[in-house]
Amino acid sequence: MQTHANGTFEVKTTPQPADSDAGGEALGRLLLDKQFHGDLEGTSKGTMLAAGTAVKGSAGYVAIEIVTGTLNGRTCTFALQHTGTMTRGTPSLSVTVVPDSGTGQLTGLSGKMSINIADGKHSYDFEYTLPETQ
């Protein structure tokens, strides 16, 4: 059954020191700490890796975060995988549920999340599917 969840979130990013064994200054590494509100109520913790280029407005990032909370009333833990690029100012972002990462009442969860940023505020639209047996 396909369902939607919508709401807002706040995110705190904490830059981590450069690691010469893992790309050095060329890669930015940040810890993520999110608070979700709305149809998804909970928190997430994650890690982001980012790389910029010499071309203004071009960059890329990947991230993994573990979400814990309730999704439309179902207790949950699941992982989200981010892949984002910016090509001369044009963004492209994919945020998907890591296959088989859902636990408890969200076992079998799959889906994609869209993230919107307007006036410095973050919101999400999460389109997801659960097995019929849930």
N, C-alpha and C positions, 0 to 999 in steps of 0.2 A: 504494500500500500504506500503510495507516494504522498508525502505531507510537506508542508512548509512551516518554517519557524522564522520569526522576525524579532528584531529588538536592537538594542544598543550595546556598546561595550566601551570600556576604558582600557587603555593599554599603557603599561609602564615598560620602557626599555632601559636596560642597564648595560652599557658598553663594557666589554671585557678586554683585558690586555691582549695585544698582538702576540701571536705565537710563531716564532721563526720556523718551527717544525711543521707548521700548518698554513703556509702562505704568507706569513709575516704581515707587514703593513698593507699588503695588497688586498687582504680580506678583513672585513669588519665582522666581529662576532658580538652578538647581543643576546642577553637573556630577556625573555618575554614574561610578563606577569599581567594577565587579563582578568577583568571582572565582566561577566555577561549578564544582561538584564533582558527581560521580555519572555518569549517562549522558551528560551534557553537561559536558565538561572544557574550561575556557577562561576567557576574560576578555571584558568588554564595557566600552565607553566610550559615554557618552551625555549628553544634556541634558534637564532637566526644567523645565517652567514650571508654577507653581502659583498659585492665587488663593484666598484665604480670604474669608469674608463676616462680617457683623456677627452672624450667628446661630451660636451655639456648635455645633461639630460639623458645620458645612457648609463644603465647600471643593471644589475641582476641580483636576485636574492632567492634563497631557499630557507625554509623553516619547518620545524616539527614542533607541535604543541600537544600536550595531553590535557583534555578537557574533563572536568569533574563537576557534576551537578545534576540538574533535572532538565529534561527536554520534553516539553509538553506533558509534564507530570510523571515522566518515567525517569527513575534514577539511572544515572549513566556515568560511564567513563569511556572515552574514545579518543583517538589520535587524529589530528588534522595535519596534512602535508601541504605546504605552500610552495609555489613556484612562480616567481614574478620577474618580469623584465620591464625596462623602460628604454624605449628606442627614441632618442632625441625628443624626449618629452611625452611620447605616447606610451601609456601603460598597458601591460597585459598581465593578468593575474589568474591563477588557478589554485583553488583551495579545495582539496578533496579529503574525504574520510579515508584513512589508511585501512585497506581491506582487513576484515576480521579483527579490528581493534575494539569494537564495541563490547562492553561487558554488561552483566546483570540484565536489566530490562531492555537493553539496547544491543543484545547479541544479534549479529547479522546486519547491523546498521551499515548503510552505504549512502553516499550523497556528496553534494558539492555546496560550498558556501561562497556567496558573493559578499564582498566587503565594500562599503561605500563610505567616503569621507567627504563631508560637506561642512564648511565653516568650522573646521577643526574637530568636529564630532564624528565618531565612528558608529556605523550601524551595520547589521548583517541581514542577509536573506539566505536561509538554509533550506535547500530542497533535499529531502532525504527519503529513503525507503527502508522499511522494516519487513522481515518475513511475515507472512500471513499468520503464522503460529503464535505471534507475540500477543 
